[in-house]
Amino acid sequence: MKSAPPFDQAAWVANQRSAKRRRAIWTALIITALLLALFYGGRVAWLTMMATGGDVPPASSVPLPEGAEILGDSIGCGSGGCSVTFTVRPPSGQSPEALAEEMGATPQMSVSGTFWDPRTVWVSARPAGSVLNLVVDYRSAEWVP
């Protein structure tokens, strides 16, 4: 009959420490993931619940092609909320109408939100002489021909 191997106290203690360390690491990772999810959910809830008619998208939310430049902006408010109008100079050699077509803003385009700000941005183009006015807001409804 074979005898059982001798009990190794040092190996048993090392194994217990390793298991305890793994549990602590997993617990910390799960708590961190839950806190990040809670923070992000709070941010989205804040954007949704605290949204007002005066909220306007930043200039960075408008995807402009290479060479186009924002010359200025103005905020206007009406009964449907506020919008910001960006005055854009097209790249040299391009007309405002061609810039609007290239962007896909004729008559209106939607820009999906980002991870940090998931609200949809609505952009409509209005050529005005040698510049293109882009009216940008969060509240427009989709244009239906």
N, C-alpha and C positions, 0 to 999 in steps of 0.2 A: 504494500500500500504506500502510495506517495504521501508525503507530508506537505501541508500548505506552506507557501513561501512565507518568510517572516514578515511581520507588519513593519512597513517603513514609515515611521512617524514623520520624518522630515519631508518626504514626498507628499504625504497626506496634507500637511500644513501648507506646503507650497501650492498644492492644487486648490485648497480652500481659499488662499489669498488671491490666486488667479481668478477664481470664480467670483469672488467678492468684487474684484476690480472690474471685471466684465459687466457685472450687474450695475455698478456705479456709473460706468461709462454709458451703458444703454439708457439708464434712467436719466442722466444728464442730457443725452441726445434727444430723447423723447420730450422732456420738459422744454428744451430749447425749441424744438419743432412746434410744440403746442403754443408756446409764447409768440413765436413768429407768426403762426397762423392767426392767433388772436389779435395781434397787432395789425396785420394786414386786413382782417375782417373789420376791425374797428375803423381803419382808414377808409375802406370802401363804404362802410355805413355812415361815417362822417360826411364823405363827399355826397352821398345820396340824401341823407336826412337834412343836412345843413345847406344844401344847394339853394341858391336864391336866383331870382331872375337877373340879378346883376353880375352873375358869374360869366366871365368871358375867357375863351381859350388863349393860351400864350402863343406868341409867334412861332415858337418851336413846334407847335402841333400841325403847322401847315407845311406839307412836303413841297418845297420849291426846287425846280430843276437847277442844275449847275449854271451859274452866271446871273440868275435872277436875284434882284436885291430889293429888300423892303425899304422904302423911302420914308414911310411914316405910318402912323395908325391913329384911329379915332374911335371912340366908343360912343355908340348911340343906343338909346333905350326907347322902347315902345311898350305897347300893351302885351306883347308876346315875350317880353324879356329883353335883355341887352345883347348886343352883338358888337364885335370889333371889326372895323374895316381897315385892312392893310392895303396901302398903296404900294404896288410892286412895279419896278422897272424891269421889263423883259431883258433877256440877254441881247447883246448887240446883234442886229440882223434879224431879230424875231419880232413880229407884231404882237400886240396884246391879245388879239384874237387867237393867234397860233399858240401862245403860251397857255391860254385857257384850255384850248383843245389838247395840248400836250399833257397838261395836268389832269384832264378829265373833269374839269369843273364847269363844263358847259352842259346844262345850266347849273347842275349841282353835283357835288360829290360828298361822300362820307368818308371820314378817316377814323378807322377803329382806334379805340383808346389804347393806352399802354398798360403795362402791368401796374405801374404806380398810379395812373389816373385812367380807369377803364371807361370813362364816359366817351361816347361817340361825338366827334366834331363834324359839323356840317359846314361846307364851304361852297359859296356860289360866286361866280366870276362875272364882273361887269366891266367891259372895256370902256375906258374914258380917255380918248385922245391917244397919247403915246404911253400911257400907263394902264395897268390893270388893277381894278379895285376888287379885292377879295373880301367878301362879307363872311365872317366866321362866327359861329355860335354853337351852343350846346342844345338848343331847344327846337330847331327847325324840324318839320316833318319831311319825310322823303318826298321829293318832287315827283309827281305822276303826270305824264303828258296827257 
